[in-house]
Amino acid sequence: MKRFATKSLVMAAALVAVAVGASAQSMKAEIPFAFRAGGAVLAPGSYRVSVSSRANNSVIHLTSRDTNKSILILSLYKSDVSNPAGDPKLWFACAGGNCVLTSVWNGEDHSAMVVGYPARAAKETAEIRVVTLTAVKAE
């Protein structure tokens, strides 16, 4: 029941964001490892990353360019970026071969959207992996 409520909340947030004409930004990423995001396990590959924002709410839409499967992730909160300059990025926390998408940064704001955290204690995180995003021209 809790998963259904969470998914319903994410879907409602996405529909509200689209309905009110939220600003959207589309990027692509080559992610060379399997990872978890929004409760799903995603395969390595090419992904389209769309970020829709309205006020303090952000919805991240990940679509596999290889399989066309997609998920929606609602940001939990925002965290300051230490050096807010450069290309947009995805941050992953990895331990024992398991990686979790933790943050998404659009390359412009002074804060990143935190979307998840490792299930294990932070001290077990072996490494942080960063994937750079590139802008996608409007289709």
C-alpha positions in Angstrom: 0.0 0.0 0.0 2.9 2.4 0.8 4.5 1.8 -2.6 1.1 2.5 -4.3 0.7 5.7 -2.4 4.3 6.8 -3.2 3.8 6.1 -6.9 0.5 7.8 -6.9 2.1 10.9 -5.3 4.8 10.9 -7.9 2.4 10.6 -10.8 0.2 13.3 -9.4 3.1 15.7 -9.0 4.2 15.0 -12.6 0.7 15.7 -13.9 0.4 18.9 -11.9 3.9 20.0 -13.2 2.8 19.4 -16.8 -0.6 20.9 -16.4 0.7 24.2 -15.0 3.2 24.7 -17.8 6.3 23.9 -15.7 9.7 24.7 -17.2 11.4 21.6 -18.5 15.0 20.8 -19.4 16.0 17.7 -21.4 19.5 16.1 -21.3 21.1 12.8 -22.1 23.5 10.5 -20.2 25.5 7.5 -20.9 25.4 5.4 -17.7 27.9 2.5 -17.8 26.6 0.6 -14.8 23.3 -0.8 -13.5 21.7 1.4 -10.8 18.6 1.9 -8.7 16.4 5.0 -9.0 12.9 5.6 -7.8 12.5 2.0 -6.5 13.4 0.5 -9.9 16.6 -1.3 -11.1 17.8 0.2 -14.3 20.3 -1.3 -16.8 23.4 0.4 -18.1 22.9 2.4 -21.2 21.8 5.7 -22.8 19.2 7.7 -20.9 17.2 10.8 -21.6 16.8 12.9 -18.4 14.1 15.5 -18.2 13.7 17.8 -15.3 10.4 19.7 -14.7 10.4 22.3 -12.0 7.8 24.5 -10.5 8.5 26.5 -7.3 10.2 24.0 -4.9 8.9 20.9 -6.6 11.0 19.0 -9.1 10.1 15.8 -11.1 12.9 13.9 -12.9 11.8 11.7 -15.8 14.4 9.0 -16.8 13.8 7.2 -20.1 16.1 4.4 -21.4 16.9 5.2 -25.0 17.7 1.5 -25.5 14.4 0.1 -24.2 12.1 3.1 -24.1 11.2 2.2 -20.5 10.8 5.2 -18.2 10.3 6.2 -14.6 9.4 9.4 -12.7 11.2 10.5 -9.6 10.1 13.2 -7.2 13.0 15.1 -5.7 13.1 14.8 -1.9 14.8 18.1 -1.2 17.5 20.3 -2.5 21.2 20.4 -1.4 23.7 23.1 -2.1 26.3 22.5 -4.8 29.9 23.3 -3.6 31.0 24.6 -7.0 27.9 25.7 -9.1 29.6 25.9 -12.4 30.0 23.3 -15.2 28.0 20.7 -16.9 24.8 19.1 -15.5 25.5 15.9 -13.5 24.0 12.8 -11.9 25.5 11.5 -8.7 25.4 7.9 -7.6 26.4 6.3 -4.3 27.9 2.8 -4.9 28.8 0.0 -2.6 29.5 -3.6 -3.4 28.5 -3.3 -7.0 25.1 -1.7 -6.1 24.6 2.0 -7.2 21.8 4.3 -6.3 21.0 7.6 -8.0 21.2 10.2 -5.3 21.3 13.6 -6.9 20.6 15.4 -10.1 22.0 18.9 -10.9 21.0 20.9 -14.0 24.3 22.8 -14.2 22.7 26.2 -13.5 21.1 26.3 -10.1 23.1 26.6 -6.8 21.4 23.5 -5.5 21.0 19.9 -6.7 17.9 17.8 -6.4 18.3 14.9 -4.0 16.3 12.0 -5.2 17.5 9.0 -3.2 20.1 7.6 -0.8 21.7 4.2 -0.3 19.7 1.7 1.7 22.8 0.9 3.7 24.5 3.2 6.1 26.5 6.0 4.5 29.7 4.6 5.9 29.4 1.6 3.7 29.4 3.7 0.5 32.6 2.7 -1.3 32.5 5.4 -3.9 30.6 8.3 -5.4 30.3 8.0 -9.2 29.4 11.1 -11.3 28.0 11.0 -14.8 28.0 14.2 -16.9 24.8 15.1 -18.7 24.6 16.8 -22.1 21.8 19.0 -23.4 19.4 17.6 -25.9 18.0 19.9 -28.7 14.3 20.2 -28.8 12.6 17.6 -31.2 
